[in-house]
Amino acid sequence: MKYPKINTLFMRRYTQEECKAKKIRSNPITKKKKKKEFIGIDLWVIQEKIDGTNIRIFKNGEIRGRTDESSIPPKLLKHLQSIFTPEKIQAVFGDKDLMLFGEGYGAKIQRFGSQYLDHQSFILFDAYINGMWVNVDKIPGIAESFGVRYAPYIEQKIDWMEDIHWSKEKIIEYVKSKPKSLIATNKDLIIEGIVAKPYPMLLFQNGDPVYFKLKCKDFE
């Protein structure tokens, strides 16, 4: 199981095929929402989108990248194997079927990796347990159980139902403002973007979570 592709909030002007044919490097967004489900949801929780490499963690402690063929930097893999041991996973989740998803990030991972950290680490952003995607409020507790960070929720407080306050319009303005990363050691690093999630969890008809992403470069 791969992590589902997260849709952008808006349609893009060109298809991937047109970009390749015309050698278009920057595909601008339009004003049309990509999925009709995005139109009907008024309030969202948003997380900082980390620019790294996708990591999957299996119940038996196996660590893989986004696909089974994806490579993981050796130092990062060793770090992950020391944290997500089969014994620790069993202690936290018991006999539950699960997959954890996160991002490997830091030095030598993506263009600005060293701006996050001078070494390589892992940050949790989602979990799939017993055939269900978990609600956003469960992620911090799972991360704490393993002593790892989770992708930060922006301006999210304690009461998840009362404190959700991000409309699509406010999210757009936030990303346009090019805010600084909440986790980078370089305090001047602008975030790659955000991932917006509804609370409680909502799913598309195919079973994927109704998430969307926006990147700062979408508005350049």
C-alpha positions as CSV (number, residue, x, y, z in Angstrom):
1,M,0.0,0.0,0.0
2,K,1.4,3.4,-1.1
3,Y,0.5,6.6,0.6
4,P,-2.3,8.2,-1.5
5,K,-1.5,11.0,-3.8
6,I,-2.6,14.3,-2.3
7,N,-4.4,16.5,-4.7
8,T,-3.7,20.2,-5.1
9,L,-6.7,22.4,-4.1
10,F,-6.9,23.9,-7.6
11,M,-6.8,22.5,-11.1
12,R,-3.6,23.2,-13.0
13,R,-3.5,24.9,-16.3
14,Y,-1.8,22.1,-18.2
15,T,-1.9,18.3,-18.0
16,Q,1.3,16.4,-17.2
17,E,1.4,15.3,-20.8
18,E,1.2,18.9,-22.0
19,C,4.0,19.9,-19.6
20,K,6.2,17.2,-21.0
21,A,5.4,18.0,-24.6
22,K,5.8,21.7,-24.2
23,K,8.7,21.4,-21.7
24,I,6.8,23.5,-19.2
25,R,8.7,23.6,-15.9
26,S,6.2,25.6,-13.8
27,N,2.5,24.6,-14.2
28,P,0.3,27.4,-12.8
29,I,-2.8,26.8,-10.9
30,T,-6.3,28.0,-12.0
31,K,-9.2,29.1,-9.9
32,K,-11.2,25.9,-10.4
33,K,-11.2,23.5,-7.4
34,K,-9.7,20.1,-8.4
35,K,-12.3,18.0,-6.4
36,K,-15.9,18.8,-5.7
37,E,-15.5,17.5,-2.2
38,F,-13.2,20.5,-1.4
39,I,-16.0,22.9,-2.2
40,G,-18.4,21.6,0.5
41,I,-15.9,21.6,3.5
42,D,-15.6,25.0,5.2
43,L,-13.1,24.3,8.0
44,W,-9.8,22.5,7.9
45,V,-6.8,21.6,10.1
46,I,-3.5,22.3,8.3
47,Q,0.0,20.8,8.7
48,E,3.3,22.1,7.5
49,K,4.3,20.1,4.4
50,I,7.9,18.9,4.8
51,D,10.1,18.5,1.8
52,G,11.7,15.1,2.2
53,T,11.3,11.5,1.2
54,N,8.2,9.4,1.9
55,I,8.6,6.6,4.4
56,R,6.3,3.7,5.2
57,I,6.6,1.7,8.4
58,F,5.0,-1.7,8.6
59,K,3.6,-3.7,11.5
60,N,6.6,-6.1,11.4
61,G,9.1,-3.2,11.6
62,E,9.9,-3.2,7.9
63,I,10.8,0.2,6.5
64,R,10.2,1.1,2.9
65,G,10.1,4.3,0.8
66,R,7.1,5.5,-1.2
67,T,7.3,2.4,-3.4
68,D,8.9,-0.9,-2.8
69,E,11.7,0.1,-5.2
70,S,12.4,3.5,-3.6
71,S,15.8,3.8,-1.9
72,I,16.2,5.1,1.6
73,P,19.5,6.8,2.7
74,P,21.5,4.3,4.7
75,K,21.9,6.6,7.8
76,L,18.2,7.3,7.8
77,L,17.3,3.7,7.5
78,K,19.5,2.7,10.4
79,H,17.9,5.5,12.5
80,L,14.4,4.3,11.7
81,Q,15.2,0.7,12.4
82,S,16.5,1.6,15.8
83,I,13.2,3.4,16.6
84,F,10.5,1.2,15.0
85,T,11.5,-2.2,16.2
86,P,8.9,-5.0,16.0
87,E,8.9,-5.2,19.8
88,K,8.2,-1.5,20.2
89,I,5.4,-1.6,17.5
90,Q,3.9,-4.6,19.3
91,A,4.0,-2.8,22.6
92,V,2.3,0.3,21.3
93,F,-0.3,-1.3,19.0
94,G,-0.7,-4.9,20.1
95,D,-2.1,-7.1,17.3
96,K,-3.6,-4.2,15.3
97,D,-2.8,-4.2,11.6
98,L,-1.2,-0.9,10.7
99,M,1.0,1.2,8.5
100,L,2.7,4.5,9.6
101,F,3.6,7.2,7.2
102,G,6.0,10.0,7.5
103,E,8.8,11.9,5.9
104,G,12.6,11.3,6.1
105,Y,14.1,14.8,6.1
106,G,17.4,16.6,6.8
107,A,20.9,16.8,5.4
108,K,21.3,15.5,1.8
109,I,17.6,14.9,1.4
110,Q,16.1,17.2,-1.2
111,R,17.4,20.6,-2.1
112,F,16.9,22.3,1.2
113,G,17.3,19.3,3.5
114,S,20.2,20.8,5.4
115,Q,18.1,23.9,6.2
116,Y,15.8,21.6,8.3
117,L,18.6,19.7,10.1
118,D,22.3,19.0,9.8
119,H,21.5,15.3,10.1
120,Q,18.7,13.0,8.9
121,S,15.6,12.3,10.9
122,F,11.9,11.3,10.6
123,I,8.7,13.1,11.1
124,L,5.3,11.3,11.3
125,F,2.3,12.7,9.5
126,D,-0.3,9.9,9.1
127,A,-1.4,6.4,10.2
128,Y,-3.6,3.6,8.8
129,I,-4.8,1.3,11.5
130,N,-7.1,-1.7,11.1
131,G,-8.2,-0.6,7.7
132,M,-9.0,3.0,8.7
133,W,-7.2,6.3,8.4
134,V,-6.8,7.8,11.9
135,N,-8.2,11.3,12.8
136,V,-5.6,14.1,12.9
137,D,-5.8,14.4,16.7
138,K,-4.4,10.8,17.1
139,I,-1.1,11.6,15.3
140,P,0.6,13.5,18.2
141,G,0.1,10.6,20.6
142,I,1.4,8.0,18.2
143,A,4.5,10.1,17.6
144,E,5.1,10.5,21.3
145,S,4.9,6.8,21.8
146,F,7.9,6.4,19.6
147,G,9.8,9.5,20.6
148,V,9.6,11.1,17.1
149,R,8.2,14.4,15.9
150,Y,5.0,14.9,14.0
151,A,4.4,17.3,11.1
152,P,3.2,20.4,13.1
153,Y,-0.4,21.5,13.0
154,I,-0.4,25.2,12.4
155,E,-2.1,27.3,15.1
156,Q,-3.9,24.2,16.4
157,K,-4.8,24.2,20.1
158,I,-6.1,21.6,22.5
159,D,-9.8,21.4,21.7
160,W,-9.9,20.0,18.2
161,M,-13.5,20.6,17.6
162,E,-13.6,24.1,19.0
163,D,-10.3,25.4,17.6
164,I,-10.5,24.4,14.0
165,H,-10.6,27.7,12.1
166,W,-8.9,27.4,8.8
167,S,-11.2,28.3,5.9
168,K,-9.9,27.7,2.3
169,E,-9.7,31.4,1.9
170,K,-7.5,31.8,5.0
171,I,-5.3,28.9,4.0
172,I,-4.7,30.5,0.6
173,E,-3.7,33.8,2.2
174,Y,-1.5,32.0,4.6
175,V,0.4,30.1,1.9
176,K,0.7,33.3,-0.2
177,S,2.4,35.0,2.8
178,K,5.3,32.6,2.5
179,P,5.5,31.8,6.2
180,K,8.6,30.4,7.9
181,S,9.0,26.7,8.7
182,L,8.0,25.6,12.2
183,I,10.6,22.8,12.4
184,A,13.7,24.0,10.5
185,T,16.8,24.9,12.3
186,N,17.2,27.7,9.8
187,K,14.5,30.0,11.1
188,D,14.4,31.9,7.8
189,L,13.4,28.9,5.7
190,I,10.0,29.4,4.0
191,I,7.7,26.4,4.3
192,E,7.3,24.2,1.2
193,G,3.6,24.4,1.7
194,I,0.7,22.9,3.7
195,V,-1.5,19.8,3.8
196,A,-5.1,20.5,4.7
197,K,-7.2,17.8,6.5
198,P,-10.8,17.7,7.6
199,Y,-11.7,16.8,11.2
200,P,-13.3,14.3,11.7
201,M,-11.9,12.3,8.8
202,L,-13.7,12.3,5.5
203,L,-12.9,10.0,2.6
204,F,-13.3,10.0,-1.2
205,Q,-15.4,7.3,-2.8
206,N,-12.2,5.3,-3.4
207,G,-11.4,5.3,0.3
208,D,-8.5,7.9,0.1
209,P,-8.6,10.7,2.7
210,V,-10.0,14.1,1.6
211,Y,-6.8,16.0,1.9
212,F,-5.4,18.8,-0.3
213,K,-2.1,20.5,-0.6
214,L,-0.9,24.0,-1.5
215,K,2.7,25.0,-2.1
216,C,4.2,28.5,-1.8
217,K,5.5,28.2,-5.4
218,D,1.9,27.8,-6.6
219,F,1.5,31.5,-6.2
220,E,4.8,32.7,-7.7
